[in-house]
């Protein structure tokens, strides 16, 4: 497995280099000027704008800027934001707790709900529970998250006035402070519900499908013929083999937690990674967009490797020689 891991890491290096170069080229050649705010300001003369452009390196060709960015990124420096003049890594670390508090919790909840619901739905096929779970799943991934979010805001914030619809990141959260815990829970319920509903529905249908595909196979009939209890057959044999493709879906979904749910963060005004990326795109803030996109790419590649390694844990037939 060590040789396989080393080989995958070596393949990941040129992959990430190619991704970063393509993204940087697209951002450099895309329309938009990060100094457009100065162009509309008559108090800033053209020569001052040119000096600012030169200090930011925007007067150089994109491939030279890319080489400089890459050299700095290899040292952990993703540059400075054109708008706030704050290091990009500092901005990401500032936004990450808000993203994890909502998106991370929603993803964990969806995984914990989807697997048992999918298993029960497959075991009790065509039962009332199966029909209810299937209906819930179809509704969950068919209704867009922005529609669900607006619906919850209209019901629980506007109509009933139970929950706040704007996320307040200034709350000094402490598990020992009951008031701050209550405020954090109240403002997190709706965005977590929106994201968990969609992700649970998607994962649940996938788990159910894999369970139904494995249950009629010969090794399951053999396990039952040996006299094993049905619960052991389902959990130890069917579920373990069914989780092999599910691992890929779950592992590849983890980077999306760090990237942020763009639409949901915009609806509930959550100052997370997604809102940081949107503001960077709107302001042509290349370092911010490049930094968040590159980190997301790294996470996708790494969790692909993690998913492949977990295959060997779940399926003893897979060997990495």
C-alpha positions in Angstrom: 0.0 0.0 0.0 2.9 2.3 0.6 4.1 2.1 -3.0 0.5 2.7 -4.2 0.1 5.8 -1.9 3.5 7.2 -3.1 2.4 6.6 -6.8 -0.9 8.4 -6.3 0.8 11.3 -4.6 3.3 11.6 -7.4 0.4 11.6 -9.9 -1.4 14.2 -7.8 1.4 16.8 -8.1 1.2 17.3 -11.9 -2.6 17.2 -11.6 -2.7 20.0 -9.2 -0.1 22.0 -11.2 -2.2 21.7 -14.3 -5.4 22.7 -12.4 -3.8 25.7 -10.8 -2.3 26.9 -14.2 -5.6 26.5 -16.0 -7.6 28.3 -13.3 -5.0 31.1 -13.0 -5.0 31.6 -16.8 -8.9 31.8 -16.9 -8.9 34.3 -14.1 -6.1 36.4 -15.7 -7.8 36.4 -19.1 -11.4 36.9 -17.8 -13.0 40.4 -18.1 -12.9 42.5 -15.0 -10.5 44.9 -13.4 -9.6 44.7 -9.7 -8.8 48.4 -9.8 -12.2 49.4 -11.3 -13.1 51.1 -8.1 -10.3 53.6 -8.6 -11.2 54.2 -12.2 -14.6 55.7 -11.0 -12.9 57.8 -8.4 -11.8 61.2 -9.8 -9.6 61.8 -6.8 -7.3 59.0 -8.0 -5.2 60.2 -11.0 -4.3 57.7 -13.7 -0.6 57.7 -12.8 -1.5 56.6 -9.2 -3.6 53.8 -10.6 -0.7 52.6 -12.8 1.6 52.7 -9.8 -0.9 50.5 -7.8 -1.2 48.2 -10.8 2.5 47.9 -11.0 2.9 47.3 -7.2 0.3 44.4 -7.5 2.1 42.9 -10.5 -0.9 43.3 -12.8 1.3 44.9 -15.5 3.1 41.6 -16.0 2.1 38.7 -18.3 -0.1 36.1 -16.7 2.4 33.3 -17.0 5.0 35.3 -15.1 2.5 36.1 -12.4 1.6 32.4 -12.2 5.2 31.3 -11.7 5.5 33.9 -8.9 2.2 32.8 -7.3 3.2 29.2 -7.5 6.6 29.8 -5.9 4.8 31.7 -3.0 2.1 29.0 -2.7 4.7 26.3 -2.2 5.8 28.2 0.8 2.2 28.5 2.1 1.7 32.1 0.9 -1.4 32.5 -1.3 -0.9 36.2 -1.7 -2.9 39.2 -0.5 -6.4 40.2 -1.3 -6.6 43.1 -3.7 -9.6 44.5 -1.9 -8.8 44.1 1.8 -5.0 43.8 1.5 -5.2 41.0 4.0 -3.4 37.6 3.4 -5.7 35.2 1.7 -4.9 32.4 4.2 -6.0 34.7 7.0 -9.3 35.4 5.2 -9.8 31.7 4.8 -9.1 30.9 8.4 -11.5 33.7 9.5 -14.3 32.2 7.3 -13.7 28.6 7.9 -15.3 28.3 11.4 -18.6 29.6 10.1 -18.5 27.2 7.2 -17.7 24.2 9.5 -20.3 25.3 12.1 -23.1 25.0 9.5 -22.0 23.0 6.5 -19.8 20.6 8.5 -22.6 19.8 11.0 -25.1 19.4 8.1 -22.9 16.9 6.3 -22.2 14.8 9.4 -25.9 14.7 10.2 -26.8 13.8 6.6 -24.3 10.9 6.6 -25.5 9.6 10.0 -29.2 9.7 8.8 -28.7 8.5 5.2 -27.0 5.2 6.0 -29.5 3.8 8.5 -32.5 5.1 6.5 -31.1 3.6 3.3 -30.5 0.3 4.9 -33.9 0.1 6.5 -35.5 1.2 3.3 -33.8 -1.6 1.4 -34.5 -4.3 4.0 -38.2 -3.3 4.2 -38.6 -2.9 0.5 -42.1 -1.8 -0.7 -43.2 -1.3 2.9 -44.8 1.9 4.3 -41.4 3.0 5.6 -39.8 2.4 2.2 -42.4 4.4 0.4 -42.2 7.3 3.0 -38.3 7.3 2.8 -38.4 7.2 -1.0 -40.9 10.1 -1.2 -38.7 12.1 1.3 -35.6 11.4 -0.9 -37.3 12.5 -4.1 -38.5 15.6 -2.5 -35.1 16.3 -0.9 -33.0 16.2 -4.0 -35.7 17.5 -6.4 -36.5 20.8 -4.6 -33.6 23.3 -5.0 -31.9 24.4 -1.9 -32.6 28.1 -2.5 -36.3 27.4 -2.7 -36.2 25.3 0.5 -34.2 28.1 2.2 -36.6 30.9 1.2 -39.6 28.7 2.2 -38.1 28.2 5.7 -37.3 31.9 6.1 -40.9 32.9 5.1 -42.3 30.3 7.6 -40.1 30.4 10.6 -38.6 33.9 10.4 -41.2 36.1 8.7 -44.5 34.4 9.7 -43.8 32.8 13.0 -40.7 34.9 14.0 -39.1 31.9 15.8 -35.7 31.9 14.1 -33.4 34.6 12.8 -32.8 34.5 9.0 -29.5 36.4 9.0 -26.4 34.6 10.4 -24.6 36.5 13.1 -20.9 35.6 13.2 -20.2 38.1 16.0 -21.6 35.8 18.7 -19.0 34.8 21.2 -19.8 31.2 21.2 -18.9 29.1 24.3 -20.3 25.7 25.3 -20.3 26.9 28.9 -22.6 29.9 28.0 -26.1 28.7 27.6 -27.3 31.9 26.0 -24.6 31.8 23.3 -25.3 28.1 22.6 -29.0 28.9 22.2 -28.3 31.8 19.8 -26.0 29.6 17.8 -28.5 26.8 17.6 -31.4 29.1 16.6 -29.4 30.7 13.7 -28.0 27.4 12.5 -31.2 25.4 12.4 -32.5 26.6 9.0 -29.3 26.4 7.0 -28.4 23.1 8.5 -31.9 21.8 7.7 -31.7 22.9 4.1 -28.3 21.3 3.5 -28.9 18.2 5.5 -32.3 17.6 3.6 -30.6 17.6 0.2 -27.5 15.6 1.2 -29.4 13.0 3.2 -31.8 12.4 0.3 -29.0 12.0 -2.2 -27.0 9.6 0.0 -30.0 7.7 1.2 -31.1 6.8 -2.4 -27.5 5.7 -3.2 -27.3 3.5 -0.1 -30.7 1.9 -0.8 -29.7 1.2 -4.4 -26.5 -0.5 -3.4 -28.1 -2.6 -0.7 -30.8 -3.8 -3.1 -28.1 -4.7 -5.6 -26.2 -6.8 -3.1 -29.0 -8.5 -1.2 -29.9 -11.1 -3.9 -26.3 -12.2 -4.5 -24.9 -15.7 -3.8 -22.7 -14.7 -0.8 -25.8 -13.3 1.0 -27.8 -16.5 0.5 -24.8 -18.5 1.7 -24.6 -16.5 4.8 -28.2 -17.1 5.5 -27.9 -20.8 4.8 -25.2 -21.0 7.5 -27.8 -19.9 10.0 -26.6 -16.4 10.7 -29.0 -14.0 12.2 -30.6 -11.6 9.6 -29.1 -8.6 11.4 -25.6 -10.0 11.1 -26.2 -10.8 7.4 -27.3 -7.3 6.6 -24.7 -5.4 8.7 -21.7 -7.6 8.4 -22.1 -8.8 4.8 -24.5 -6.7 2.7 -23.8 -3.3 4.3 -20.1 -3.7 4.2 -20.0 -4.4 0.5 -22.6 -1.8 -0.3 -20.6 0.9 1.4 -17.7 0.5 -1.0 -19.1 2.8 -3.7 -20.8 5.0 -1.1 -17.4 5.8 0.4 -16.5 7.6 -2.9 -19.6 9.7 -2.7 -19.0 10.6 1.0 -15.3 11.2 0.6 -15.8 13.4 -2.4 -18.5 15.4 -0.5 -16.1 16.3 2.3 -14.2 19.0 0.2 -17.5 20.7 -0.6 -17.9 21.3 3.1 -14.7 23.4 3.0 -15.6 25.0 -0.2 -18.9 26.1 1.2 -22.4 25.9 -0.2 -22.5 29.1 -2.3 -26.3 29.4 -2.6 -27.1 28.6 1.0 -24.5 30.9 2.4 -25.9 33.7 0.2 -29.5 33.1 1.3 -28.7 33.1 5.0 -25.9 35.6 4.8 -23.4 33.2 6.3 -19.9 34.7 6.1 -18.2 31.5 5.1 -15.8 30.2 2.4 -18.6 30.3 -0.2 -19.4 34.0 0.4 -15.7 34.8 0.3 -15.4 33.1 -3.1 -18.5 34.9 -4.4 -17.2 38.3 -3.2 -13.8 37.6 -4.8 -15.4 36.8 -8.1 -17.6 39.9 -8.0 -14.6 42.1 -7.2 -12.2 40.4 -9.6 -10.0 39.6 -6.5 -7.8 37.0 -8.2 -5.7 36.0 -5.2 -8.9 35.2 -3.1 -10.5 33.2 -6.0 -7.3 31.5 -6.8 -6.5 30.6 -3.2 -10.0 29.1 -2.4 -10.2 27.3 -5.7 -6.7 25.8 -5.3 -7.4 24.6 -1.7 -10.6 23.0 -2.9 -8.7 21.2 -5.7 -6.1 19.9 -3.2 -8.9 18.6 -1.0 -10.6 16.8 -3.9 -7.4 15.1 -5.0 -6.5 14.1 -1.4 -10.0 12.7 -0.6 -9.9 10.8 -3.8 -6.8 9.0 -2.5 -8.5 8.5 0.9 -11.5 6.9 -0.8 -9.3 4.5 -2.8 -7.4 3.5 0.4 -10.7 2.9 2.2 -11.7 0.4 -0.5 -9.0 -1.9 0.8 -10.4 -1.6 4.3 -13.9 -2.4 3.3 -13.1 -5.0 0.7 -10.3 -7.5 1.5 -10.2 -8.6 -2.1 -8.7 -5.3 -3.1 -4.9 -5.3 -2.7 -2.6 -2.4 -3.5 0.6 -4.1 -4.6 
